[in-house]
Amino acid sequence: MKIIIKEDSGAFDREGALFMSRQALRKPDTCFGLATGETTRNIYTITAELHKDLNIDYSLCKTCNLDEYVGISGNDRRSCRYRINETLLNKINIKPENTYVPDGLCDPIEKELTVFRERIESFGGIDLLVLGIGNNGHVAFNEPGTPFDSTFRLASLAGNTRRDKADFFGGYDEVPELGITMGIGDIMMSREILLVAKGQNKADAIKRIIHGHIDVDLPASIVKVHPNLTILLDREAASLL
């Protein structure tokens, strides 16, 4: 496990972008696993800027998002598909057919679980997974109590996760109750993980991950046994270490 601490949000975002850019240069056909959210938004924006400024080639790369809200169209600005397109995929030279985000409108939604697994397999597995963390320690839509061997599935969003998203969705009741998600077992199959966290509200979870016991009530705690893990923090997220 390697821990990188940056003094402020800007340095944090740039370090995350450099991490992704170096991976694309090192392995031109990289398959990236991508989390969406406020923590990763500027990382992806700067990654796209570096692509333009340094002519970093993504034409052979693949991407797979970790999750999507059930009942939300990919054209909806609140969806994971819309946000990853807006911040990254539409701004780099990646082929659209080499990107995957679960279809939250698939009917029946359970069919998408098979598609999810098959797409990652067809991409050759995930080389670098950019992983965010929720205030309660969730990763993707794997809430506290999720078994560590969980796989692709439909997951209920915890109340505090929905509260965290309430402003973005226009109110608590507007936040979907279900998501389609990669399981913790699938996350741990990634060849490399970059866990990113910034802000004081993530400090307690980060302290528990690094210094505490592995516990299903803190889903992200399992990542510290991954053989190729980097944790990227800003000073606030690292304040309790």
C-alpha positions in Angstrom: 0.0 0.0 0.0 1.3 3.4 -1.0 -0.2 6.6 0.5 0.1 10.0 -1.3 -1.0 13.1 0.6 -1.4 16.4 -1.3 -1.7 19.8 0.4 -4.8 21.0 -1.3 -7.6 20.0 -3.7 -5.9 21.3 -6.8 -2.7 19.3 -6.2 -4.9 16.3 -5.3 -6.8 16.6 -8.6 -3.6 17.0 -10.7 -1.9 14.0 -9.0 -4.9 11.8 -9.8 -4.9 13.0 -13.4 -1.1 12.3 -13.7 -1.7 8.8 -12.3 -4.2 8.1 -15.0 -2.1 9.7 -17.8 1.0 7.7 -16.8 -1.1 4.5 -17.0 -2.3 5.3 -20.5 1.3 6.0 -21.6 2.6 2.9 -19.9 -0.1 0.5 -21.3 -1.8 2.0 -24.4 -4.6 -0.5 -24.3 -5.4 0.0 -20.6 -8.9 -0.8 -19.3 -9.8 1.8 -16.7 -12.5 1.2 -14.1 -14.0 4.6 -13.3 -16.0 5.9 -10.3 -18.1 9.0 -10.8 -18.7 11.7 -8.1 -17.4 15.0 -6.9 -14.1 13.5 -5.8 -13.2 12.3 -9.3 -14.8 15.1 -11.4 -11.8 17.4 -11.5 -9.4 14.5 -11.8 -11.1 13.5 -15.1 -11.3 17.1 -16.3 -7.5 17.5 -15.8 -6.9 14.1 -17.4 -8.7 15.3 -20.5 -6.7 18.5 -20.5 -3.4 16.5 -20.3 -4.6 14.4 -23.2 -5.0 17.5 -25.3 -1.8 19.3 -24.1 0.5 16.3 -24.3 -1.3 14.3 -27.1 -1.8 11.3 -24.9 -3.4 8.6 -26.9 -6.6 6.8 -25.6 -7.6 5.2 -28.9 -6.9 1.7 -27.7 -8.1 2.2 -24.2 -11.3 0.9 -22.7 -13.3 2.2 -19.7 -15.9 0.6 -17.5 -17.9 2.5 -14.9 -18.5 0.9 -11.5 -22.2 1.6 -11.2 -25.3 3.4 -12.4 -28.6 4.4 -10.9 -31.6 2.2 -11.8 -34.3 4.1 -13.5 -32.1 6.9 -14.8 -31.4 7.4 -18.5 -27.8 7.8 -19.7 -28.9 11.1 -21.2 -30.0 12.4 -17.8 -27.4 14.8 -16.4 -27.6 13.0 -13.0 -26.6 9.7 -14.4 -23.1 8.2 -14.2 -23.0 7.8 -18.0 -23.8 11.5 -18.6 -21.2 12.7 -16.0 -18.4 10.5 -17.2 -19.1 11.5 -20.8 -19.1 15.2 -19.8 -15.9 15.2 -17.7 -13.8 12.7 -19.6 -14.9 10.4 -22.4 -16.2 13.1 -24.8 -12.9 15.0 -24.4 -10.4 12.2 -25.2 -9.9 10.1 -28.3 -11.4 6.9 -27.0 -13.8 4.9 -29.1 -17.4 5.0 -27.9 -17.7 1.2 -28.3 -14.8 0.8 -25.9 -16.7 2.5 -23.1 -19.2 0.9 -20.9 -21.6 2.2 -18.2 -24.5 -0.1 -17.0 -27.8 0.7 -18.6 -30.1 1.9 -15.8 -33.2 1.5 -18.0 -32.6 -2.1 -19.1 -35.8 -4.1 -18.8 -35.6 -6.3 -17.0 -32.7 -4.7 -15.2 -31.3 -8.1 -14.1 -30.3 -8.7 -17.7 -27.8 -5.9 -17.5 -25.9 -7.8 -14.8 -24.8 -10.4 -17.4 -23.9 -7.6 -19.8 -21.8 -5.9 -17.1 -19.8 -9.1 -16.5 -19.4 -9.9 -20.2 -18.2 -6.4 -21.1 -15.4 -6.4 -18.5 -14.4 -9.9 -19.6 -14.3 -8.8 -23.2 -12.1 -5.8 -22.2 -9.6 -8.2 -20.6 -10.3 -7.2 -17.1 -9.6 -3.9 -15.3 -6.0 -2.7 -15.3 -6.5 0.4 -13.2 -9.6 1.1 -11.1 -10.1 4.7 -9.9 -12.2 4.2 -6.7 -14.0 6.8 -4.6 -15.3 6.3 -1.1 -18.5 7.4 0.6 -18.7 9.0 4.0 -19.8 5.7 5.4 -17.0 3.8 3.7 -19.1 2.5 0.8 -17.4 1.8 -2.6 -19.5 1.9 -5.7 -23.0 1.0 -4.4 -21.6 -1.5 -1.9 -23.0 -0.2 1.3 -21.9 -1.2 4.9 -22.7 -4.9 5.5 -22.0 -6.0 1.9 -20.1 -9.3 1.8 -16.5 -8.9 0.5 -17.2 -11.7 -2.0 -20.2 -9.9 -3.6 -20.4 -9.7 -7.4 -22.4 -7.7 -10.0 -25.8 -7.1 -8.6 -28.6 -4.7 -7.8 -28.0 -2.9 -4.6 -30.1 -0.7 -2.3 -28.7 2.7 -1.5 -28.3 3.5 2.2 -30.2 6.4 3.6 -27.1 8.5 4.3 -25.8 7.8 0.7 -29.1 9.1 -0.6 -28.9 12.2 1.7 -25.4 12.9 0.4 -26.9 12.9 -3.2 -30.0 14.8 -2.3 -28.9 18.2 -3.5 -27.6 16.9 -6.8 -30.9 15.1 -7.5 -33.1 17.9 -6.3 -34.2 16.3 -3.1 -33.9 13.1 -1.1 -37.0 11.5 -2.6 -35.6 12.1 -6.1 -32.5 9.9 -5.4 -33.0 6.4 -6.8 -33.3 3.7 -4.2 -31.5 1.1 -6.3 -28.3 1.0 -8.3 -26.6 -1.6 -10.5 -23.1 -2.1 -9.3 -19.8 -4.0 -9.5 -19.4 -6.0 -6.3 -16.5 -5.8 -3.8 -15.2 -9.1 -5.1 -15.2 -7.7 -8.6 -13.4 -4.5 -7.5 -10.7 -6.6 -5.8 -10.0 -8.4 -9.1 -8.7 -5.2 -10.6 -4.9 -5.4 -11.3 -4.3 -2.0 -9.6 -6.5 0.3 -7.5 -6.2 4.0 -7.0 -8.4 4.9 -4.0 -9.1 8.7 -3.9 -10.6 10.7 -1.0 -10.6 14.4 -0.2 -12.3 16.6 2.4 -12.7 16.5 6.1 -15.9 14.4 5.8 -13.8 11.5 4.5 -11.1 11.7 7.3 -12.8 9.2 9.7 -13.3 6.6 7.1 -9.7 6.9 5.9 -8.4 6.6 9.4 -10.5 3.4 9.9 -9.3 2.0 6.6 -5.6 2.5 7.2 -5.4 1.9 11.0 -8.5 -0.1 11.7 -9.6 -3.7 11.2 -11.0 -5.1 8.0 -14.8 -5.0 8.6 -17.8 -5.5 6.3 -19.4 -2.5 8.1 -16.6 -0.4 6.3 -16.6 -1.9 2.8 -13.5 0.1 1.7 -11.4 -1.5 4.4 -10.9 -4.6 2.3 -8.8 -2.7 -0.3 -5.8 -2.5 2.0 -5.1 -6.2 1.3 -4.9 -5.5 -2.4 -1.4 -6.2 -3.7 -1.3 -3.1 -5.8 -3.0 -0.2 -4.0 -2.3 3.5 -3.9 -4.4 5.8 -1.7 -4.5 9.4 -2.8 -5.6 12.0 -0.2 -5.7 15.7 0.3 -4.6 17.1 3.6 -8.1 17.3 5.1 -8.9 13.6 4.3 -5.6 12.7 5.9 -6.0 14.9 9.0 -6.8 12.0 11.4 -3.8 9.8 10.3 
